[in-house]
Amino acid sequence: MTPFEIIVFDEIDSTNAEAARRAVRGETWPVCLVGLRQTAGRGRRGRAWETASGNLAATFLFTSDRPLAEIAQLSFVAALAAGEMIDRYVPPSLVSLKWPNDPMVAGVKTGGILLESGQAPGWPAWVAVGIGVNLAYSPDQSERPATNLAAQRPGGAPNVLEAVEHLRDAFQGWLTTWAQGGFEPVAQAWTRRAHGLGEPCIARLADETVEGIAEGLDPDGALRLRLPDGMLRRITAGDVFFGGS
């Protein structure tokens, strides 16, 4: 696959929004769009994602001929890439991943991932994988505890552009693994880093909240949740919580 070209914006509304604009115009060659400051960043489910100078906000834009259900697996690819990048700055033993794709440091959320895709008439299907990591600071207002890399390392916050290069290389590598080997090697690597497996879990879904023990991934990436009555519930979308996470 063609290497991702890194394009840096001093300020932008949202790197995912810029990716969508480029995709509609047919500009879907592999690029990594970086916003040193985002004024209208977005997270999952339309949540605001705060990004001021010092934190990492990047979106990988490319095309894929995979079915939509398989494209969803790229959130795990992105999580592995984020984890691998974070490994360079804090002890890897502190780094974990919470279903489906939240990077964690010392058991606390330190970033997020937003996967979007679409198809403009006459153009191939496009994919935008947005990755945000708290390098220098944590959001002032957050629905759950958050941390940043500066708080976890003696040297302070990593350099944003250096971190982006590490993230780009890691994402390119895991994307190649997924493209050549399918989801299985990705799922195995994600499971080795998984936060909360074997622990009590609360899953907040669109119309209900369920509780059980998180057992692992199904082959399609769904979270297996063992309910108190012994039944197995597949969680395919929603927010999951382990203790205070």
Secondary structure, DSSP 8 states (H G I E B T S, - for coil): ----EEEEESSBS-HHHHHHHHHHTT--SSEEEEESSBSS-B-GGG-B--B-TTSEEEEEEEE--S-HHHHTTHHHHHHHHHHHHHHTTS-GGGEEEETTTEEEETTEE-EEEEEEEE--TTS--EEEEEEEE-SS---SS-SS-B--GGGGSTT-S--HHHHHHHHHHHHHHHHHHHHHH-HHHHHHHHHHHBSSTTSEEEEE-SS-EEEEEEEEE-TTS-EEEE-TTS-EEEE-SSEEE-TT-
